[in-house]
Structures are given as C-alpha cells and as structure tokens.
Amino acid sequence: MRAINNLTVGLGAFTLAASGEFHGNYPALCLMLADPQALDFGLPQQSPLRWFGADTANLPDNLKPAAKFTLPIGTRPLASPANWAPGALQTKLP
C-alpha cells in the first residue's frame, strides 16, 4: 500500500495495519477538524497542518486528487494547490 497525506483521527496505529510506503500522514483530534458535528471533516483554513502535506510533485497523476467530496452526495472539481494539506492519497502498490 502507498498511503500519503492522510489524517488519522482517533485511536489506532495506521501504519501497523499494512505494509508499504507511508509518508506525510498525521494523527489528529476531532477538535482539529473544521466542524465534524456538521460532517465537515476538512482542516480549518488556519490549521498549521495545512503546511505539512507531503510533496506530490513526483507522484503519478492518478494519485493526485482531481475532485473533492461534497455533502450530501457527490464531488466538485479540485485544482492542485501549491501545497497539499494532509488528506488522503492512497493506492495499492504494484
């Protein structure tokens, strides 16, 4: 598994569950998210974690997000920012 730029919220050890490449992953608490009670699990604009995303310049395009989930169901286009915040970029390694 390749897991890059993930936020893990809650108890657990993300990297112990599988073998593979892991970097740019950060543990978080619910209070670090925008508004989990309203199902907004993103990072607030002022979150210091926004500056800690792993560099994705050398990743294949299929690992770079092109859309963002929107409630209640669906997605919206997502332009690549200069710096990615931790979120989720995952794939099975060949």
C-alpha distances in whole Angstrom, upper triangle without the diagonal:
4,6,10,13,13,16,16,19,21,21,17,15,12,10,12,10,7,6,5,6,8,12,14,13,17,18,21,24,25,28,26,26,28,30,27,31,31,27,27,23,23,24,28,29,31,28,27,23,24,24,21,18,16,18,16,19,17,14,15,17,15,12,16,17,20,21,22,22,26,28,29,27,26,25,26,26,24,25,23,24,25,23,20,20,17,16,13,11,7,6,4,5,9
4,6,10,11,14,15,19,21,21,18,16,12,10,13,12,10,9,6,5,6,9,11,11,15,17,20,23,24,27,25,24,26,28,26,30,30,26,25,22,21,22,26,27,28,25,24,20,21,21,18,15,13,14,13,15,14,11,12,14,12,10,13,15,18,19,20,21,25,27,28,26,25,23,24,23,21,22,20,21,22,19,17,17,14,14,10,8,6,5,6,6,10
4,7,7,10,11,15,17,18,15,13,10,9,12,12,10,10,8,6,5,7,8,8,11,13,16,19,21,23,21,20,23,24,23,26,27,23,22,18,18,19,22,23,24,21,21,17,17,18,15,12,11,13,12,15,14,12,13,15,13,10,12,13,17,18,18,19,22,24,26,24,23,21,23,22,20,21,18,19,20,17,14,14,11,10,7,6,5,7,9,10,13
4,6,9,11,15,18,19,17,15,12,11,15,15,13,13,11,8,6,5,5,6,10,13,15,19,20,22,19,19,21,23,22,26,26,23,21,18,16,16,20,20,22,19,18,14,14,14,11,8,7,9,9,12,12,10,12,14,13,9,10,12,15,17,16,18,21,24,26,24,23,21,21,20,18,18,15,16,16,13,11,11,8,8,6,5,6,9,12,12,16
4,7,10,13,16,18,17,15,12,13,16,16,16,16,14,11,9,7,5,5,7,11,12,16,17,19,16,15,17,20,19,23,23,20,18,15,13,13,16,17,18,15,14,10,10,11,9,6,6,9,9,13,14,12,14,15,15,11,11,11,15,16,15,16,19,22,24,23,22,19,20,19,16,16,14,14,14,11,8,7,4,5,5,6,9,12,15,16,19
4,6,10,13,14,13,12,9,11,14,14,14,15,14,12,9,8,7,5,6,8,10,13,14,17,14,13,16,18,17,20,21,18,16,12,12,12,16,17,18,15,15,11,12,13,11,9,10,13,13,17,17,15,17,17,16,13,13,13,16,16,14,15,18,20,22,21,21,19,20,20,17,18,16,16,18,14,11,9,5,5,4,7,8,12,15,16,20
4,6,10,12,12,12,10,12,15,15,16,18,17,15,12,11,9,6,5,6,6,9,11,13,10,10,13,15,14,17,18,15,14,10,10,10,13,15,16,13,13,9,11,13,11,10,12,15,16,20,21,19,21,21,20,16,16,15,18,18,15,15,18,19,21,21,21,20,21,21,18,20,18,18,19,15,12,9,6,6,7,10,12,15,18,20,24
4,7,8,8,9,7,10,13,13,14,17,17,16,13,13,11,7,6,5,6,8,10,13,11,11,15,16,14,17,18,16,15,11,12,12,16,18,19,15,16,12,14,16,14,13,15,18,19,23,23,21,23,23,22,18,19,18,21,20,18,17,20,20,22,22,23,22,23,24,22,23,22,21,23,19,16,13,10,9,10,13,13,16,18,20,24
4,7,9,10,10,13,15,15,17,20,20,20,16,16,14,11,9,6,5,6,7,10,9,9,13,13,11,14,16,14,13,10,12,12,15,18,18,15,16,13,16,18,16,16,18,22,22,26,27,25,26,26,25,22,22,20,23,22,19,18,19,20,21,22,23,22,24,25,23,25,24,23,25,21,18,15,12,11,12,16,16,20,22,24,28
4,7,9,10,14,15,15,18,20,22,21,18,18,17,14,11,8,7,6,8,11,11,12,15,15,13,15,18,16,16,13,15,15,18,21,21,18,19,16,19,21,19,19,21,25,25,29,30,28,29,30,28,25,25,24,27,25,22,21,22,22,23,24,26,25,27,29,27,29,28,27,28,25,22,19,16,15,16,19,19,22,23,26,29
4,7,9,12,12,13,16,19,21,21,18,19,18,14,12,9,10,9,11,14,15,16,19,19,16,18,21,19,20,16,18,19,21,25,24,21,21,19,22,23,21,21,22,26,27,31,31,29,31,31,29,26,27,26,29,28,25,24,26,26,27,27,29,28,30,32,30,32,30,30,31,27,24,21,18,17,18,20,20,23,24,26,29
4,6,9,9,9,13,15,17,18,15,17,17,13,12,9,11,12,14,17,17,18,21,22,19,21,24,21,21,18,20,20,23,26,26,22,22,19,22,24,21,20,21,25,25,29,29,27,29,30,28,24,26,25,29,28,25,24,26,27,28,28,29,28,30,31,29,31,30,29,30,27,24,21,17,17,17,19,18,20,21,22,26
4,6,6,7,10,12,14,15,12,14,15,11,11,9,12,14,16,19,18,19,23,24,21,24,26,23,23,20,21,21,24,27,26,23,22,19,22,23,19,19,19,23,23,27,26,24,26,28,26,23,24,24,28,27,26,25,28,28,29,29,30,29,31,31,29,31,29,29,29,26,23,20,17,17,16,17,16,18,19,20,24
4,6,6,8,10,11,12,9,11,12,9,10,9,12,14,16,19,18,18,22,23,20,23,25,22,22,18,19,19,23,25,25,22,21,18,20,21,18,17,17,20,20,24,23,21,23,24,22,19,21,21,24,24,22,22,25,26,27,27,27,26,28,28,26,28,26,26,27,23,20,18,14,14,13,14,13,15,15,17,20
4,6,6,7,8,9,7,10,12,9,11,11,15,17,20,23,21,21,25,26,24,27,28,25,25,21,21,22,25,27,27,24,22,19,21,22,18,17,16,19,19,23,22,20,22,24,22,19,21,22,25,26,24,24,28,29,30,29,29,28,30,30,27,28,26,26,27,23,21,19,15,16,14,14,13,14,14,15,18
4,6,7,10,12,11,13,16,13,14,14,17,19,21,24,23,24,27,28,26,29,30,27,27,23,24,25,28,30,30,27,26,22,25,25,22,21,20,23,23,26,25,23,25,27,25,22,24,25,29,29,27,27,30,31,32,31,31,31,33,33,31,32,30,30,31,27,24,23,19,19,17,18,16,17,16,16,20
4,7,10,12,12,15,17,14,15,15,18,20,21,25,24,24,27,28,25,27,29,26,26,23,24,25,28,30,31,27,27,23,25,26,23,21,21,24,23,27,25,23,24,26,23,21,23,24,27,27,26,25,28,29,30,29,29,28,31,31,29,31,29,30,31,28,24,23,19,18,16,16,14,15,14,15,18
4,7,9,10,13,16,14,16,17,20,22,24,27,25,25,28,29,27,30,31,27,27,24,25,26,29,31,32,28,28,24,26,26,23,21,20,22,21,24,23,20,21,23,21,18,21,22,26,26,25,25,28,30,31,29,29,28,30,30,29,30,28,29,30,27,24,23,19,18,16,15,12,12,11,11,15
4,7,9,12,16,14,17,18,21,24,26,29,27,27,30,32,29,32,34,30,30,26,26,27,31,32,33,29,28,25,26,26,22,21,19,21,20,23,21,19,20,23,21,18,21,23,26,27,27,27,31,32,33,32,31,30,32,31,29,30,28,29,29,26,24,23,20,19,17,16,13,12,10,10,13
4,6,10,13,13,16,18,21,25,27,29,27,27,30,32,29,33,34,30,29,26,25,26,30,31,31,28,27,23,24,24,21,18,16,18,17,20,17,15,17,19,18,15,18,20,24,25,25,26,30,31,33,31,30,28,30,29,27,28,25,26,26,24,21,21,18,18,15,13,11,10,9,7,11
4,7,10,11,14,17,20,23,25,28,25,25,28,30,28,32,33,29,28,24,24,24,27,28,29,25,24,20,21,21,17,15,12,14,14,16,14,12,14,17,16,13,16,18,22,23,23,25,28,31,32,30,29,27,28,27,25,25,22,23,23,20,18,18,15,16,13,11,10,10,10,8,12
4,7,7,10,13,16,20,22,24,22,22,25,27,25,29,30,26,25,21,21,20,24,25,25,22,20,17,18,18,14,12,10,13,13,16,15,13,16,18,17,14,16,17,21,22,22,23,26,29,30,29,28,26,27,26,23,24,21,21,21,18,16,15,12,13,11,10,9,11,12,11,15
4,5,9,12,15,19,21,23,20,20,23,26,25,28,29,26,24,21,19,18,22,22,22,19,17,14,15,14,11,9,7,10,11,14,13,12,15,18,17,14,15,17,20,22,21,23,26,28,30,29,28,26,26,25,22,22,19,19,18,15,13,13,10,12,11,10,11,13,15,14,18
4,7,10,13,16,19,20,17,17,20,23,22,26,26,23,21,18,16,15,18,18,19,15,14,10,11,11,7,6,5,8,10,13,14,13,16,18,18,14,14,15,19,20,19,21,24,26,28,28,26,24,24,23,20,20,17,16,16,12,10,9,7,9,10,10,12,15,17,17,20
4,7,10,13,16,18,15,15,18,20,19,23,24,21,19,16,15,14,17,18,19,15,14,10,12,12,9,8,8,12,13,17,17,16,18,19,19,15,15,16,20,20,19,20,22,24,27,26,25,23,24,23,20,21,19,18,18,15,12,10,7,8,9,10,11,14,16,17,21
4,6,10,13,14,12,13,16,18,17,21,22,20,18,14,14,12,15,17,16,13,12,8,11,12,9,9,11,14,16,19,20,19,22,22,22,18,18,18,22,22,20,20,23,24,26,26,26,24,25,25,22,23,20,19,19,16,13,10,7,9,11,13,14,18,20,21,24
4,7,10,12,10,11,15,17,16,19,21,18,17,14,14,13,15,18,17,13,13,10,13,15,12,12,14,18,19,23,24,22,25,25,25,21,21,21,24,23,21,21,23,24,26,26,26,25,26,26,24,25,23,22,22,19,16,13,10,11,13,15,16,20,21,23,27
4,7,8,6,8,12,13,12,16,17,16,14,11,11,10,13,15,15,11,12,9,12,14,13,13,16,20,21,25,26,24,27,27,26,22,22,21,24,23,20,20,21,22,24,25,25,24,25,26,23,25,23,22,22,19,16,13,10,11,13,17,18,22,24,25,29
4,5,5,7,11,12,10,13,16,15,14,11,12,11,13,16,15,12,13,12,15,17,16,17,20,23,24,28,29,28,30,30,29,25,25,23,26,25,21,21,22,22,23,25,26,25,26,27,25,27,26,24,25,22,19,16,14,14,16,20,21,24,27,29,32
4,5,6,9,8,7,9,12,11,11,8,10,10,12,15,15,13,15,13,16,19,18,18,21,25,26,29,31,29,31,30,29,26,25,23,25,23,20,19,19,19,20,22,23,23,24,26,24,26,25,24,26,23,20,16,15,14,16,20,22,25,27,30,33
4,5,8,8,8,10,13,13,12,10,11,10,10,14,13,11,13,13,15,18,18,19,22,26,27,30,32,30,33,32,31,28,27,25,27,25,21,21,21,20,22,24,25,25,25,27,25,27,26,24,26,23,21,17,16,16,19,22,24,28,30,33,36
4,7,9,9,12,14,13,11,9,9,7,8,11,10,8,10,9,11,14,14,15,19,22,23,26,29,27,29,29,28,25,24,22,24,23,19,19,20,20,22,24,24,23,23,25,22,24,23,21,22,19,17,13,12,13,16,20,22,26,28,30,34
4,6,6,10,11,10,7,5,6,5,6,10,11,9,11,10,11,15,15,15,19,22,22,26,28,26,28,27,26,23,22,20,22,20,16,16,16,16,18,20,21,20,20,21,19,21,21,19,21,18,16,12,12,11,14,18,20,24,27,29,33
4,6,9,9,9,6,6,6,5,5,8,10,9,13,12,12,16,17,17,21,23,24,27,29,27,29,28,27,24,22,20,21,19,15,15,14,14,17,19,19,18,18,20,18,20,21,19,21,19,17,13,14,13,16,20,22,26,29,31,35
4,6,6,6,5,6,8,9,9,12,13,13,16,16,16,20,20,20,24,26,27,30,32,30,31,30,29,26,25,22,23,20,17,15,14,13,15,18,19,19,19,22,20,23,23,22,24,22,20,17,17,15,18,22,24,27,30,33,36
4,5,5,5,5,8,10,11,15,16,15,18,17,17,21,21,21,24,27,27,30,32,30,31,30,28,25,24,22,23,20,16,15,14,13,14,17,18,18,20,22,21,24,24,23,26,23,21,17,16,15,17,21,22,26,28,31,35
4,5,7,9,12,14,14,18,19,18,21,20,21,25,25,24,28,30,30,34,36,33,34,33,31,29,28,25,26,23,19,17,15,13,14,17,19,20,22,24,24,27,27,27,29,27,24,21,20,18,20,24,26,29,31,34,38
4,6,8,11,13,13,17,19,18,21,21,21,24,25,24,28,30,30,33,35,32,33,31,30,28,26,23,24,20,17,14,12,10,11,14,17,17,19,22,21,24,26,25,28,26,23,21,20,18,20,24,25,28,31,34,37
4,6,9,12,13,16,19,17,21,19,19,23,23,22,25,27,27,30,32,29,30,28,26,24,23,20,21,18,14,11,10,8,10,12,14,15,16,19,19,22,23,23,26,24,21,18,18,15,17,20,22,25,28,31,34
4,6,9,10,13,15,14,17,16,16,19,20,19,22,24,24,27,29,27,28,26,25,23,21,18,19,16,12,10,9,9,11,13,14,14,15,17,16,19,20,20,23,21,18,15,15,13,15,19,21,24,27,30,33
4,7,9,12,14,13,15,13,14,17,17,16,19,22,22,25,27,24,26,24,23,20,19,16,18,15,12,11,11,11,13,15,15,15,16,18,16,19,19,19,21,19,16,13,12,10,12,16,18,21,24,27,30
4,6,9,12,10,13,11,10,14,14,14,17,19,19,22,24,22,24,22,21,19,17,14,16,14,10,10,11,12,15,16,16,14,14,16,14,16,16,15,18,15,12,10,10,8,11,15,17,21,24,26,30
4,6,8,6,9,8,7,11,12,12,16,18,19,22,24,23,24,23,23,20,18,16,18,16,13,14,14,16,19,20,19,17,17,18,15,17,16,14,16,14,11,8,9,9,12,16,19,22,26,28,31
4,5,5,9,9,9,12,14,14,18,20,21,24,27,25,27,26,26,23,21,19,20,18,15,16,16,17,20,21,21,19,18,19,17,18,18,16,17,15,14,11,12,12,16,19,22,26,29,31,35
4,6,9,10,8,11,13,14,18,19,20,22,25,25,27,25,26,23,20,19,20,18,16,17,17,19,22,23,22,20,18,19,16,16,16,13,15,13,12,10,13,14,17,20,23,27,30,32,35
4,6,9,8,10,13,14,18,20,21,24,27,26,29,28,28,25,23,21,23,22,19,21,21,22,25,26,26,24,22,22,19,20,19,16,16,14,14,12,14,15,19,22,25,29,32,33,37
4,5,6,8,10,12,16,18,20,22,25,24,27,26,27,23,21,20,22,21,19,20,20,22,24,26,25,23,22,22,19,20,18,16,16,13,13,9,11,13,17,19,22,26,29,31,34
4,5,6,8,10,14,16,18,21,24,23,26,26,27,23,21,21,23,23,21,22,23,25,28,28,28,25,25,24,21,21,19,16,15,12,12,9,11,14,17,19,22,26,29,30,33
4,5,5,7,11,14,16,19,21,20,23,23,23,20,18,18,21,20,18,20,21,23,26,26,26,23,23,22,19,19,17,14,14,11,10,7,7,10,13,16,19,22,25,26,30
4,6,7,10,12,14,17,19,19,22,21,22,19,16,16,18,18,16,18,20,22,25,25,24,21,20,19,16,16,14,11,11,8,7,4,7,10,13,15,18,22,25,26,29
4,6,9,10,13,15,18,18,21,21,22,19,17,17,20,20,19,21,23,25,28,28,27,24,23,22,18,17,14,11,10,7,8,6,9,12,15,16,19,23,26,26,29
4,6,9,12,14,16,17,20,20,21,18,16,17,20,20,19,21,23,26,29,28,27,24,24,23,19,18,15,13,12,8,8,6,7,11,13,14,17,20,23,23,27
4,7,9,12,14,13,16,17,17,14,12,13,16,17,16,19,21,24,27,26,24,22,21,20,16,16,13,11,11,7,5,4,5,8,10,11,14,17,20,20,24
4,6,9,10,10,14,15,16,12,12,13,17,18,18,21,23,26,29,28,26,23,23,21,17,17,13,12,11,8,7,8,7,10,11,10,13,15,18,18,21
4,6,8,8,12,13,15,12,11,13,16,18,19,22,25,28,30,29,27,24,23,20,17,15,12,11,10,7,7,10,10,13,13,11,14,16,19,18,21
4,5,5,8,9,11,8,7,10,13,16,17,20,23,26,29,27,24,21,20,18,15,13,10,10,10,9,8,11,11,12,12,9,12,14,17,16,18
4,6,8,9,12,10,9,12,14,17,19,22,25,29,31,29,27,23,22,19,16,14,10,11,10,10,10,14,15,16,15,13,15,16,19,18,20
4,7,9,12,10,10,14,16,19,21,24,27,31,33,31,28,25,24,21,19,17,13,15,14,13,13,16,16,17,16,13,15,15,17,15,17
4,6,8,6,7,11,13,17,18,21,25,28,30,28,25,22,22,19,17,16,13,14,14,14,12,15,15,15,13,10,11,11,14,13,14
4,5,6,7,11,12,16,18,21,24,28,29,27,24,21,21,18,16,16,13,16,16,16,15,18,17,17,14,11,11,11,13,12,13
4,5,5,8,9,13,15,18,22,25,27,24,21,18,18,15,13,13,11,14,15,15,14,17,17,16,14,11,12,12,15,15,16
4,6,8,9,12,14,17,20,23,25,22,19,16,17,15,14,14,13,16,18,17,15,17,17,15,13,9,10,9,12,13,14
4,6,9,11,13,16,19,22,24,22,19,16,17,15,13,14,12,14,16,15,12,14,13,12,9,6,7,7,11,12,13
4,6,9,11,14,18,21,23,21,18,15,14,12,10,10,8,11,12,12,10,12,12,11,9,7,10,11,14,15,17
4,6,7,10,14,17,19,17,14,11,11,9,7,8,8,10,13,13,10,12,12,10,9,7,10,12,16,17,19
4,7,10,13,17,19,16,13,10,9,6,5,7,8,11,14,14,12,14,15,13,12,11,14,15,18,20,22
4,7,9,13,15,13,10,6,5,4,5,8,10,12,16,16,13,14,15,12,12,12,14,16,20,22,24
4,6,10,12,11,8,5,5,6,6,10,11,13,16,16,13,13,13,10,11,12,15,17,20,23,25
4,7,9,7,6,4,7,9,10,13,15,16,20,19,16,15,15,12,12,14,15,18,21,24,26
4,6,6,5,5,7,10,11,15,17,18,22,21,18,17,18,14,15,17,19,21,25,28,30
3,5,7,8,10,14,15,19,21,22,25,24,21,20,20,17,17,20,21,24,27,30,32
4,7,10,12,16,17,21,23,24,28,27,24,23,22,19,19,22,23,25,28,31,33
4,7,10,14,16,20,22,23,27,26,23,22,22,18,18,20,21,23,25,29,31
4,7,10,13,16,19,21,25,24,21,21,21,17,17,18,19,21,24,27,29
4,7,9,13,15,17,21,21,18,18,18,15,15,16,18,19,23,26,27
4,6,10,13,15,19,19,17,17,18,16,16,17,19,21,24,27,29
4,7,10,12,16,17,15,16,18,16,16,16,18,20,24,26,27
4,6,9,12,13,11,13,15,13,14,14,17,19,23,24,26
4,6,10,11,11,13,15,14,15,15,18,20,24,25,27
4,7,8,8,11,13,13,14,13,16,18,22,23,25
4,5,6,9,12,13,14,14,18,21,24,25,27
4,7,10,13,15,16,16,20,22,25,26,28
4,6,10,12,14,14,17,20,24,24,27
4,6,8,10,10,14,17,21,21,24
4,6,9,11,14,18,21,22,25
4,7,9,12,15,19,20,23
4,7,10,14,17,19,22
4,6,10,13,15,19
4,7,11,12,15
4,7,9,13
4,6,9
4,6
4
